[in-house]
């Protein structure tokens, strides 16, 4: 679970004026465990900053942030940046295993645990359609295949909280659609583990992507303009109804910087 109260982030500019600039102001959010939450908003609205604060990469100026796993322990956090973040000197298989391997090493896991992890990695790569590329290096595969490997790395880590910063933005539309579908399938399979539900927070600029993937959609522009429950998750434009169209238009109006917030 993610609970944010009155959170703000500000910094001082590097120019001669040395002005204080507020990126996030008075953010309040409560995200339940096991949900897929989409953050959408204009460029410069603080979306990536919010993820970095939750990931522990950036300290807030004010407010509080509480992260808890379903069983009350400190959660494992996975962070997937805009770039795939694959290590160029490691093979695709090694990149998929990397985060999980580091976690096992830190916990002093047994050889049997490591063997189980490797078997899970192979199964996940097969599910993602990159098992034949196991011995290849990132430079030898396509952008879509790199993105699949990055997804595999995150889901093999099996985090309690998964943060994704525009993970599909660098892909062409066809590949983007395929990888989004794989992501949705991985979420469904992950939910079979009721003991460790995974909370996802995904940043996007695309309204249709937000409606397709998110159970909850957070409109952010320095402040939270709206938090909307999304009844149309999983429904693409082909199944477009009048109600869905109105929901999409509502989102677009909220994204207009001249538009207002919702209560």
C-alpha positions, -999 to +999 in steps of 0.1 A: +000+000+000+011+035-008-001+064+015+010+099+007+000+129+028+007+166+021+038+158+001+057+186-017+089+187-036+108+220-044+143+229-055+163+260-060+172+269-096+208+270-107+205+304-125+215+338-111+180+344-098+183+313-075+145+310-074+126+283-055+106+261-079+078+238-067+075+206-087+049+189-065+026+206-040+004+191-013+001+156-028-023+133-011-029+097-024-039+063-010-033+034-033-044-001-022-022-032-025-026-052-057-040-023-078-028-009-112-026+029-110-019+052-139-004+087-135-011+110-164-004+146-169+014+172-190+052+174-193+067+191-163+038+181-141+059+161-116+050+126-127+086+113-128+094+132-097+066+114-078+080+080-088+115+090-077+102+100-043+084+067-039+115+048-050+136+066-024+157+084-051+145+118-041+137+133-007+105+153-004+106+189+009+075+184+031+048+158+039+049+121+045+052+089+025+043+054+039+050+022+020+038-012+033+036-047+019+004-067+024+019-085+054+031-052+070+068-056+062+090-032+044+081-036+007+104-046-021+103-019-048+110-023-085+117+007-107+115+006-145+128+038-161+120+053-195+150+036-209+151-002-205+181+001-182+196-032-195+234-036-189+250-038-224+277-062-212+252-088-198+232-112-220+194-109-221+191-138-197+216-123-173+197-090-174+164-107-167+180-124-137+199-095-124+176-078-099+163-111-085+199-124-082+210-094-062+179-098-039+187-135-033+224-127-026+214-100-001+191-124+017+217-152+018+196-176-003+206-212-009+218-228-041+184-244-044+167-210-043+190-197-070+182-227-091+144-220-087+150-184-097+168-195-129+140-219-138+114-191-132+135-167-154+135-192-182+097-197-179+091-160-178+113-154-209+093-181-227+061-163-217+075-130-231+087-146-263+124-139-257+137-174-246+155-178-280+174-146-273+188-157-239+225-156-250+222-123-270+233-089-258+209-059-257+226-043-288+218-075-308+180-074-303+152-049-311+138-022-288+107-042-283+127-073-273+148-051-249+115-038-233+103-074-229+135-083-211+131-053-188+096-064-180+109-099-173+135-085-149+108-066-129+084-095-127+111-120-118+121-096-089+084-100-078+083-066-061+055-054-038+055-021-055+063-017-092+071+019-105+071+023-143+081+056-159+067+057-194+079+021-200+064+018-235+071+054-249+101+045-270+083+017-290+065+020-323+027+016-320+025-020-331+053-031-307+038-009-280+005-027-283+021-061-281+042-052-250+012-036-233-007-068-238+021-088-223+022-065-193-015-070-188-011-108-190+018-107-164-004-086-141-031-113-143-007-141-136+009-121-107-025-117-090-027-155-085-002-149-057-027-135-032-002-135-004+020-109-022-002-086-042+018-061-064+009-024-065+017-008-098+022+029-104+027+036-142+034+070-158+021+077-193+013+106-216-013+086-235-049+089-225-059+057-243-031+038-226-042+050-192-078+039-199-067+005-212-044-004-183-054+015-152-079+006-125-074+040-111-062+071-130-044+099-113-043+133-132-012+151-120+000+186-129+020+197-099-010+189-078-035+161-080-063+174-102-084+142-100-083+105-090-107+085-112-119+049-108-117+035-143-146+011-152-132+007-188-099-010-181-091-036-207-115-021-233-097-008-263-110+018-288-126-009-309-151-016-281-158+021-277-191+029-261-207+063-256-199+062-218-163+052-225-159+081-250-173+105-225-148+092-199-119+097-223-131+133-231-134+139-194-097+129-190-087+151-219-104+181-203-086+175-171-053+174-189-059+208-203-039+232-181-066+257-184-092+232-171-100+229-134-096+202-109-123+178-097-133+175-061 
